[in-house]
Every structure is written in structure tokens, then in C-alpha cells.
């Protein structure tokens, strides 16, 4: 059990802890009075009374002084009690320790000569005081940024133009990204509709980029989404997806994804070659993994429409995606395979996959390597390619190790459908390869065959 071991001593009946630098030893009451551990204050915002548990939960991301940490749970103590050994623990944790039959101090492993526990009121006061002060500061900071958010909204409502508008939107985007409270402030004060109104056919990319960067962080209602699917606004997003910064491209992809998931966009709105070209550029940008993921997530949505699939094939999307496979992480890889599997449902998609020299080797390598879902997608793609031209593709697939991989799938604990498809593909390969090649690549003897 991992345990934190704070230094503690009992002198003349007073509990003391080492705090601060230089080995200085202070009793906790003095630490409170002098503010060494952030005590003092201890007043929560007027009109709001919160217990210690609530404050600890809301301040879970801040660094807590080590003397407040229970050595058993490594969590801040809310009801500290002290043993005869001088060690302090959270009451519930030490009682659970005793209930398991332990008669020792968890930190020092000393046998207890007295099994009583004493409430450490001084430390309890210090903990409550410290968290109260931190919570009050957090509340004040939140109120300050909310106030600043309102100020910016008022400036924007006055229809400032040019660089002043860009700078105001940029500041609002920054505080919306950093403070959840400002998101609610913007929504409750008409900010979403006002920001949506800034987008249109004559909006500069500088303004559009900041506006989309704000909107993509907010919870948009149905009315706001309907506003954003106006052709001029969708066109602006597609333009910025092609020509903006990487951050802007990612935000535009996420925004279009949000609109598509809500069914606000019709297929004709996102079937343009410009959008598809922009997404293919985004997924090929190896320097920005977040962009690759955002691009593939949106591609997965748009390929649900057959017309879009044909467009992706016609602009050379298949070989571009196939070449990316070896360098993708597991999350992106699954999206990429999903896209290719959807494209393989078209005859022209299968032909494009067959004509790409790395399709079969890349798919064979992915079998039984990442996940069962990836194996199933790769197997479907291989089946489509081999089925359309078995005499040409089967020997290439077997030479790449497909037969041996299929035997592994059949012998594994995969689902029955996957095993059945593997058996069918194995049979297709055996019928279209020489016996020598098939047996050697399966690592089988003639007798077994």
C-alpha cells in the first residue's frame, strides 16, 4: 500500500509539523495565525456556505500541502484523528484499517499500546481554513473573468470592426477556453446568437477563425445550429478548413461534426470537393495528431452518404489514406479503416484499393494486431479486394502472410462471424494460389493440408 510519511512529533502535548523550508518546526496553530500554510481568511463567498467535502471536490486540481494528506488514502483529510504514535489519519481510513484486524500504525508499523484515536482539532481547523481561502480566491477569480466576458460581449454588441473586433473575439475565445463559468455567461447573455451573426459571406478569416473557436467550445442549442447551417456560413467554414491555421482547421472540422451529428446539415452542404480535399490535407498533417483525429472523425461521418464516397474515390482519397495507415495511432487507425471499408462498398472503391500497391500488405499487418474491430474492418477490405480480382490478389495476399494470419484468427477467441469470414477468405486464397506457395506461407505440411 503506497503511503505518504509526513514528519510529526508530539512535544509537551502539542502537535507539531515541519512546514516551509529550512527545517523550521511550527505548531499548527501558529501556522494558521501566521498564514504559513495559507490559513487565515477562511471565509467563503457571502451567501454561500459550503462544507469541507464540497470545497475539496471543487478544488481537486490544486496542489494540497502534504500535512493535509492522509497517509493511507493519499487524499486530503476532512476529519483528521491522531494515534498514540503521533501519526494523523483520516478517521474513516484508520477505522477501516483497524476493522481489518491491524493493531499497528500504518505509517510506522509500530504496535499500538493505546488503540484510542484523538480528534486533531487544530489540523482540522487549518485544513478547513486553507480550503476556504482557496475556494474564496477561486470564486473571486471566476467572478472576475465572468465580468470580463460580459464586458467583451458589450463591446462586440456595439459592432466594433476591424482589428478591434478580432482582438475582442480572441480574448473572449481565450477565457471561454480556460473558464467553464464564462461559457454559461456567454450563453445566458445572448452571446451565442451575436457571435453567429458575425459569420457570413463577407466575414474575414481572422474574425471567422476566432468566432468558430468560441462557438465550438459552447453547448449550442437547436436554434443556433440552424443559424450556422446557412450556406454562406458553411462555405466560410469550408474555406477556413482549407486555408486557416491548424487550430482553425481543427475547430472548423469539429464544428461541422457537431452540426452533422445534430442532423442540421443536409448532405448537399458537405459533399463539396473543397471540404473533402481539406479533410484529406488535414489527415495527412503528421505534425498535428489532433488535426489527424479531427479530420478522420469528420470523414467517418461524411462517408455515410454514397455520393460523398464516390467523390472521395474520384479525388484519389483511397491511396492517400492507405499510405497513412502505418503511422497512425490506434484511435485514428480505426477511423481510417472505417472510411476505407465504406469506400470498398463501391466497385470503384474496390478497384482503387486493388490498384494501390500497399493496400494488401498494410491490411495483412493489421490483422490480430490492434483490436478485434480493426481486424474485422481490415478483413472486410481484404475480402473486397481479393474477391474483385482473386487470381491477381490472392497470391500477393498469401505472400504477404495473409494465410497464416487467417489461421490465427480462426483459432482465436474472436466472434464467429469474423472466423467464418476468415475461413471463406482462406479458401478463396487456397483456390487461387499454387499449393507450394500456400503451404509454405501457412507453415503447414502436405499431410495437414
PyMOL commands that set and color helices and strands:
alter all, ss='L'
color gray80, all
select helices_A, chain A and resi 28-34+52-58+66-68+91-99+121-157+162-178+180-188+191-197+205-215+222-228+231-243+246-261+267-269+273-283+289-302+306-314+317-327+330-343+347-355+359-366+372-388+390-399+402-411+416-431+435-442
alter helices_A, ss='H'
color red, helices_A
select strands_A, chain A and resi 8-11+14-18+25-27+80-82+88-90+118-119
alter strands_A, ss='S'
color yellow, strands_A
deselect
rebuild
show_as cartoon
